[in-house]
Amino acid sequence: MTNPPYATGPADPNRPPHHAGPAGPAGQPGGSAAAPGPQSFRYQPHDPYGTFAAGQPAGPVLPPPPTFAERWGITGSNDRPRQVTVILQALWIYLAATALALIIGIVAALIATASAMFFVGIVFSVIVAAACFVLIWAIAREALGRFGFQDPRKVIYIGLGLLGLNALLGAFSSLKLIPGLVQILAVLLVLVLLFTKPVRAWLRDRPGNLPRNAPDQPPAAAPLMPQAPQQPVWRDVPPTAPRPPADGQNPAAPTGWPQPPQR
């Protein structure tokens, strides 16, 4: 009778010892150094929550979501090139300068007797601030394709034209000289960065920057297959007029055959 697994019992006398030391427990050579302890087996079920309870997450660790500043381009992000982040930062600076110029215009209109042109300038500044914020949203959220242009840079060009006009009007005003100069520098910086390779590649590769009705890419050319030889086309040959027989020739005999002897 053999011993069941994980159970103790009398050892087989014919089986050699697994490990023989210099001396046994009684000092006899060939004995074991220490008597083996009783073997035991305990079943421990797997605890799926044990790893999380210990503070060691299992599986791949996902990166943290972007913060508010990273999402809106105030700080750098790994999802966009550095040049695009600088464009967003320049637009935020322009928006801050526009807000400062708007506050200066409102205060000047309340203190001094302002004309109608003063209020027109305030309304125009509000429109420019809204356009600047829309441009920031479209670039940060990668939604330039919503405007329907095949080239996403056309949207930015139109927005920069409006922002540049407002900056030039502010630079000629004594109250808005400093905000106007800041706005001009921001517009020039964005315009220069639009011609860099990382910005052009980012605008072209992002699906949200392309319109939904963009033309599909032409399918790849099919591999050339050996063409079957063309079958001959049988056509009706028009009947030819019979030739008159030559002198001394039998008209009934076919041409090319031996002619019968003439008498």
FENVEN-V949529 format. One record per residue. PHI is phi in radians with two decimals (999 if undefined). NEAR is the number of other C-alpha atoms within 10 Angstrom. Layout:
BEGIN
phi=PHI near=NEAR
phi=PHI near=NEAR
END
This chain:
BEGIN
phi=999 near=3
phi=-1.55 near=6
phi=-1.37 near=11
phi=-1.18 near=8
phi=-1.13 near=9
phi=1.02 near=10
phi=-2.38 near=10
phi=-1.75 near=12
phi=-3.09 near=9
phi=-1.16 near=6
phi=-1.27 near=9
phi=-1.30 near=10
phi=-1.20 near=7
phi=-1.43 near=6
phi=-1.55 near=7
phi=-1.21 near=8
phi=-1.12 near=13
phi=-1.21 near=6
phi=-2.47 near=10
phi=-2.00 near=14
phi=-1.67 near=14
phi=-1.17 near=11
phi=-2.64 near=13
phi=-1.45 near=15
phi=-1.15 near=13
phi=-1.76 near=9
phi=1.47 near=11
phi=-1.50 near=11
phi=-1.21 near=12
phi=1.55 near=14
phi=-1.44 near=17
phi=-1.39 near=19
phi=-1.23 near=15
phi=-2.53 near=11
phi=-1.27 near=9
phi=-1.18 near=7
phi=-1.35 near=7
phi=-1.17 near=9
phi=-1.49 near=9
phi=-2.49 near=9
phi=-2.38 near=8
phi=-2.18 near=6
phi=-1.45 near=5
phi=-2.07 near=6
phi=-1.14 near=6
phi=-1.30 near=7
phi=-1.80 near=8
phi=-1.19 near=9
phi=-1.71 near=8
phi=-1.21 near=10
phi=-1.19 near=11
phi=-1.25 near=11
phi=-1.19 near=9
phi=-1.39 near=8
phi=1.55 near=8
phi=-1.97 near=9
phi=-1.17 near=10
phi=-1.74 near=9
phi=1.52 near=6
phi=-1.20 near=6
phi=-1.68 near=7
phi=-1.33 near=6
phi=-1.19 near=6
phi=-1.18 near=6
phi=-1.15 near=8
phi=-1.17 near=12
phi=-1.38 near=11
phi=-1.10 near=10
phi=-1.17 near=11
phi=-1.23 near=17
phi=-1.20 near=17
phi=-1.78 near=20
phi=1.39 near=26
phi=-1.26 near=19
phi=-2.12 near=15
phi=-1.22 near=19
phi=-2.48 near=17
phi=-1.35 near=8
phi=-1.48 near=10
phi=-2.40 near=17
phi=-1.13 near=14
phi=-1.17 near=16
phi=-1.12 near=18
phi=-1.17 near=24
phi=-1.11 near=22
phi=-1.15 near=18
phi=-1.07 near=25
phi=-1.14 near=23
phi=-1.13 near=20
phi=-1.14 near=23
phi=-1.20 near=25
phi=-1.13 near=19
phi=-1.12 near=18
phi=-1.10 near=25
phi=-1.11 near=22
phi=-1.16 near=16
phi=-1.16 near=22
phi=-1.14 near=26
phi=-1.11 near=17
phi=-1.16 near=14
phi=-1.14 near=21
phi=-1.16 near=21
phi=-1.14 near=13
phi=-1.08 near=15
phi=-1.16 near=19
phi=-1.17 near=15
phi=-1.13 near=11
phi=-1.15 near=14
phi=-1.23 near=15
phi=-1.37 near=9
phi=-1.40 near=8
phi=-1.68 near=8
phi=-1.38 near=8
phi=-1.66 near=13
phi=-1.58 near=9
phi=-1.18 near=7
phi=-1.13 near=9
phi=-1.14 near=15
phi=-1.24 near=14
phi=-1.12 near=11
phi=-1.12 near=17
phi=-1.17 near=18
phi=-1.11 near=13
phi=-1.13 near=14
phi=-1.13 near=21
phi=-1.13 near=15
phi=-1.13 near=15
phi=-1.15 near=22
phi=-1.10 near=21
phi=-1.14 near=13
phi=-1.13 near=17
phi=-1.14 near=22
phi=-1.18 near=15
phi=-1.11 near=13
phi=-1.14 near=21
phi=-1.11 near=22
phi=-1.10 near=17
phi=-1.15 near=19
phi=-1.36 near=21
phi=-1.20 near=20
phi=-1.62 near=14
phi=0.99 near=18
phi=-2.18 near=18
phi=-1.22 near=27
phi=-1.24 near=22
phi=-1.19 near=15
phi=-1.48 near=15
phi=1.51 near=15
phi=-1.56 near=17
phi=-1.19 near=18
phi=-1.75 near=16
phi=-1.10 near=22
phi=-1.23 near=19
phi=-1.12 near=13
phi=-1.12 near=18
phi=-1.22 near=20
phi=-1.09 near=14
phi=-1.11 near=12
phi=-1.14 near=17
phi=-1.17 near=21
phi=-1.10 near=12
phi=-1.18 near=15
phi=-1.20 near=25
phi=-1.18 near=20
phi=-1.10 near=14
phi=-1.13 near=21
phi=-1.17 near=27
phi=-1.16 near=15
phi=-1.13 near=13
phi=-1.28 near=23
phi=-1.24 near=19
phi=-1.49 near=12
phi=-1.72 near=11
phi=-1.22 near=9
phi=-1.36 near=14
phi=-1.94 near=20
phi=-1.17 near=17
phi=-1.17 near=15
phi=-1.04 near=22
phi=-1.16 near=25
phi=-1.14 near=16
phi=-1.11 near=18
phi=-1.14 near=28
phi=-1.11 near=19
phi=-1.12 near=16
phi=-1.15 near=24
phi=-1.14 near=20
phi=-1.13 near=13
phi=-1.15 near=15
phi=-1.13 near=21
phi=-1.14 near=16
phi=-1.22 near=10
phi=-1.23 near=16
phi=-1.18 near=18
phi=-1.66 near=11
phi=-1.42 near=12
phi=-1.14 near=11
phi=-1.05 near=16
phi=-1.21 near=20
phi=-1.13 near=16
phi=-1.17 near=11
phi=-1.17 near=16
phi=-1.16 near=22
phi=-1.42 near=16
phi=-1.51 near=11
phi=-1.34 near=13
phi=-1.11 near=14
phi=-1.22 near=18
phi=-1.48 near=25
phi=-1.81 near=22
phi=-1.19 near=18
phi=-1.25 near=14
phi=-1.63 near=10
phi=-1.20 near=11
phi=-1.14 near=8
phi=-1.21 near=6
phi=-1.22 near=6
phi=-1.11 near=6
phi=-1.13 near=6
phi=-1.14 near=6
phi=-1.15 near=6
phi=-1.24 near=6
phi=-1.09 near=6
phi=-1.21 near=6
phi=-1.81 near=6
phi=-1.12 near=6
phi=-1.42 near=6
phi=-1.27 near=6
phi=-1.10 near=6
phi=-1.24 near=6
phi=-1.36 near=6
phi=-1.15 near=6
phi=-1.76 near=5
phi=-1.49 near=6
phi=-2.13 near=6
phi=-1.31 near=5
phi=-1.50 near=6
phi=-1.13 near=6
phi=-1.14 near=6
phi=-1.62 near=6
phi=-1.23 near=6
phi=-1.18 near=6
phi=-1.43 near=7
phi=-1.23 near=7
phi=-1.16 near=11
phi=-1.34 near=8
phi=-1.14 near=7
phi=1.38 near=7
phi=-2.04 near=12
phi=-1.30 near=13
phi=-1.24 near=12
phi=-1.36 near=7
phi=-1.37 near=11
phi=-1.18 near=9
phi=-1.27 near=11
phi=1.79 near=6
phi=-1.60 near=7
phi=-1.10 near=8
phi=-1.45 near=11
phi=-1.19 near=9
phi=-1.11 near=5
phi=-1.62 near=7
phi=-1.75 near=3
END
